[in-house]
Amino acid sequence: MTYTITVQDDGTSILHVTFEDEGVDLAGEVSIRGDAAVAAAYAPVFVRDLRTNYADLFPQPEMPIGGEIE
């Protein structure tokens, strides 16, 4: 996951997140009232929401053969 923050002249910041580095075709963008520090603090929450809302796009860990957990 990578993200960029673009600070706007109107006192907002645009947080853009992409999961291309993980091989997942998903990107999200949100406008946040505040500077880059506020947007960076919000990034983990936004990433968690994207991963939760689009969980079907992310590879799931494979269960060991026989269904036993090592």
N, CA, C and O of each residue as an XYZ file, in Angstrom:
280
protein
N       0.849     -1.156      0.000
C       0.000      0.000      0.000
C       0.903      1.229      0.000
O       1.875      1.318      0.750
N       0.551      2.161     -0.856
C       1.245      3.446     -0.870
C       0.198      4.545     -0.874
O      -0.928      4.355     -1.335
N       0.593      5.698     -0.350
C      -0.337      6.819     -0.390
C       0.405      8.116     -0.660
O       1.594      8.253     -0.370
N      -0.330      9.059     -1.223
C       0.172     10.405     -1.433
C      -0.820     11.383     -0.841
O      -2.020     11.116     -0.767
N      -0.295     12.513     -0.424
C      -1.121     13.569      0.141
C      -0.861     14.840     -0.655
O       0.287     15.239     -0.853
N      -1.925     15.461     -1.102
C      -1.829     16.727     -1.817
C      -2.575     17.773     -1.006
O      -3.781     17.657     -0.790
N      -1.852     18.797     -0.555
C      -2.466     19.865      0.226
C      -3.067     20.881     -0.743
O      -2.398     21.353     -1.663
N      -4.328     21.206     -0.523
C      -5.061     22.141     -1.370
C      -4.997     23.552     -0.773
O      -4.722     23.715      0.416
N      -5.249     24.551     -1.590
C      -5.243     25.943     -1.133
C      -6.427     26.280     -0.235
O      -6.400     27.290      0.468
N      -7.453     25.459     -0.249
C      -8.665     25.746      0.527
C      -8.630     25.192      1.951
O      -9.646     25.212      2.646
N      -7.470     24.697      2.392
C      -7.356     24.181      3.749
C      -7.690     22.707      3.873
O      -7.815     22.186      4.981
N      -7.836     22.035      2.743
C      -8.085     20.595      2.761
C      -6.886     19.868      2.159
O      -6.018     20.478      1.534
N      -6.860     18.583      2.355
C      -5.833     17.725      1.776
C      -6.514     16.545      1.106
O      -7.542     16.058      1.576
N      -5.937     16.094      0.011
C      -6.443     14.918     -0.699
C      -5.517     13.753     -0.366
O      -4.310     13.822     -0.597
N      -6.087     12.694      0.173
C      -5.352     11.472      0.481
C      -5.684     10.453     -0.593
O      -6.842     10.070     -0.757
N      -4.670     10.015     -1.324
C      -4.847      9.029     -2.393
C      -4.079      7.773     -2.005
O      -2.876      7.824     -1.750
N      -4.783      6.644     -1.964
C      -4.205      5.363     -1.554
C      -4.303      4.384     -2.708
O      -5.325      4.326     -3.391
N      -3.243      3.611     -2.932
C      -3.261      2.565     -3.946
C      -2.626      1.297     -3.384
O      -1.744      1.352     -2.527
N      -3.087      0.171     -3.879
C      -2.583     -1.124     -3.436
C      -1.867     -1.855     -4.571
O      -1.713     -3.075     -4.520
N      -1.431     -1.122     -5.590
C      -0.754     -1.720     -6.743
C       0.482     -2.512     -6.337
O       0.775     -3.552     -6.927
N       1.208     -2.027     -5.334
C       2.425     -2.720     -4.900
C       2.124     -4.086     -4.283
O       3.026     -4.908     -4.124
N       0.862     -4.326     -3.937
C       0.439     -5.609     -3.391
C      -0.247     -6.469     -4.460
O      -0.738     -7.560     -4.171
N      -0.271     -5.963     -5.690
C      -0.908     -6.704     -6.768
C      -2.425     -6.630     -6.741
O      -3.096     -7.471     -7.339
N      -2.972     -5.637     -6.056
C      -4.423     -5.480     -5.936
C      -4.841     -4.233     -6.713
O      -4.289     -3.152     -6.508
N      -5.810     -4.389     -7.599
C      -6.289     -3.293     -8.430
C      -7.340     -2.494     -7.666
O      -8.540     -2.612     -7.912
N      -6.858     -1.684     -6.739
C      -7.752     -0.875     -5.921
C      -7.044      0.423     -5.567
O      -5.878      0.421     -5.173
N      -7.754      1.514     -5.710
C      -7.267      2.827     -5.304
C      -8.433      3.582     -4.685
O      -9.587      3.387     -5.068
N      -8.125      4.438     -3.732
C      -9.161      5.239     -3.097
C      -8.653      6.638     -2.854
O      -7.450      6.865     -2.729
N      -9.577      7.571     -2.788
C      -9.213      8.965     -2.578
C     -10.253      9.600     -1.680
O     -11.449      9.334     -1.802
N      -9.785     10.442     -0.779
C     -10.692     11.125      0.133
C     -10.151     12.531      0.404
O      -8.941     12.747      0.453
N     -11.060     13.466      0.575
C     -10.708     14.841      0.914
C     -10.857     15.009      2.421
O     -11.859     14.603      3.010
N      -9.850     15.611      3.030
C      -9.812     15.752      4.487
C      -9.594     17.214      4.833
O      -8.735     17.872      4.245
N     -10.355     17.721      5.769
C     -10.149     19.093      6.221
C      -8.918     19.107      7.121
O      -8.904     18.474      8.177
N      -7.882     19.836      6.693
C      -6.661     19.939      7.471
C      -5.427     19.814      6.594
O      -5.523     19.683      5.373
N      -4.266     19.857      7.236
C      -3.004     19.816      6.511
C      -2.529     18.383      6.297
O      -3.258     17.429      6.569
N      -1.310     18.243      5.811
C      -0.755     16.923      5.506
C      -0.650     16.049      6.756
O      -0.828     14.834      6.673
N      -0.367     16.647      7.902
C      -0.256     15.859      9.137
C      -1.597     15.240      9.513
O      -1.648     14.098      9.970
N      -2.669     15.978      9.325
C      -4.011     15.454      9.617
C      -4.338     14.323      8.652
O      -4.870     13.290      9.057
N      -4.021     14.518      7.376
C      -4.289     13.484      6.379
C      -3.466     12.229      6.663
O      -3.984     11.119      6.546
N      -2.207     12.383      7.031
C      -1.348     11.235      7.349
C      -1.877     10.485      8.566
O      -1.802      9.257      8.615
N      -2.408     11.203      9.541
C      -2.969     10.552     10.725
C      -4.229      9.763     10.370
O      -4.525      8.752     11.006
N      -4.964     10.213      9.367
C      -6.189      9.538      8.950
C      -5.915      8.348      8.029
O      -6.766      7.471      7.883
N      -4.744      8.313      7.412
C      -4.416      7.275      6.430
C      -4.659      5.856      6.946
O      -5.282      5.075      6.228
N      -4.207      5.469      8.147
C      -4.454      4.090      8.601
C      -5.932      3.734      8.701
O      -6.310      2.592      8.438
N      -6.763      4.684      9.073
C      -8.204      4.450      9.180
C      -8.791      4.230      7.786
O      -9.586      3.313      7.578
N      -8.397      5.074      6.838
C      -8.897      4.963      5.468
C      -8.449      3.651      4.832
O      -9.231      2.991      4.147
N      -7.196      3.273      5.057
C      -6.671      2.013      4.520
C      -7.437      0.830      5.109
O      -7.808     -0.089      4.379
N      -7.674      0.842      6.401
C      -8.430     -0.238      7.046
C      -9.831     -0.356      6.454
O     -10.307     -1.459      6.186
N     -10.489      0.788      6.252
C     -11.828      0.775      5.670
C     -11.815      0.210      4.249
O     -12.694     -0.573      3.889
N     -10.827      0.600      3.440
C     -10.733      0.068      2.080
C     -10.507     -1.438      2.103
O     -11.145     -2.174      1.351
N      -9.602     -1.898      2.964
C      -9.329     -3.343      3.056
C     -10.564     -4.115      3.522
O     -10.808     -5.229      3.060
N     -11.332     -3.536      4.423
C     -12.535     -4.192      4.927
C     -13.639     -4.200      3.869
O     -14.268     -5.229      3.625
N     -13.865     -3.050      3.249
C     -14.944     -2.928      2.277
C     -14.684     -3.695      0.986
O     -15.622     -4.081      0.289
N     -13.412     -3.915      0.670
C     -13.048     -4.621     -0.563
C     -12.205     -5.855     -0.252
O     -11.266     -6.170     -0.982
N     -12.539     -6.542      0.819
C     -11.767     -7.709      1.261
C     -11.680     -8.786      0.190
O     -10.704     -9.535      0.146
N     -12.687     -8.874     -0.672
C     -12.683     -9.902     -1.713
C     -11.583     -9.677     -2.748
O     -11.251    -10.599     -3.492
N     -11.016     -8.490     -2.813
C      -9.934     -8.207     -3.757
C      -8.558     -8.628     -3.236
O      -7.611     -8.775     -4.009
N      -8.460     -8.818     -1.931
C      -7.168     -9.127     -1.327
C      -6.999    -10.635     -1.168
O      -7.933    -11.328     -0.765
N      -5.810    -11.142     -1.483
C      -5.567    -12.580     -1.341
C      -5.738    -13.012      0.112
O      -5.266    -12.351      1.036
N      -6.418    -14.125      0.284
C      -6.607    -14.675      1.623
C      -5.526    -15.717      1.894
O      -5.098    -16.412      0.972
N      -5.080    -15.836      3.137
C      -4.089    -16.869      3.449
C      -4.666    -18.255      3.168
O      -5.840    -18.517      3.430
N      -3.833    -19.128      2.638
C      -4.288    -20.477      2.326
C      -4.267    -21.343      3.574
O      -3.346    -21.273      4.388
N      -5.306    -22.163      3.706
C      -5.401    -23.087      4.827
C      -4.499    -24.278      4.529
O      -4.497    -24.788      3.408
N      -3.737    -24.723      5.517
C      -2.892    -25.909      5.284
C      -3.740    -27.119      4.898
O      -4.908    -27.212      5.275
N      -3.158    -28.025      4.159
C      -3.848    -29.241      3.743
C      -4.284    -30.008      4.991
O      -3.502    -30.187      5.925
N      -5.511    -30.449      4.997
C      -6.057    -31.151      6.159
C      -6.771    -30.206      7.106
O      -7.420    -30.649      8.053
N      -6.656    -28.901      6.860
C      -7.360    -27.939      7.675
C      -6.763    -27.699      9.039
O      -7.379    -27.037      9.873
N      -5.578    -28.220      9.285
C      -4.949    -28.034     10.592
C      -4.101    -26.774     10.593
O      -3.436    -26.457      9.607
N      -4.131    -26.068     11.698
C      -3.294    -24.894     11.865
C      -2.011    -25.313     12.567
O      -2.033    -25.974     13.605
N      -0.917    -24.919     11.985
C       0.383    -25.306     12.578
C       0.780    -24.379     13.684
O       1.838    -24.556     14.288
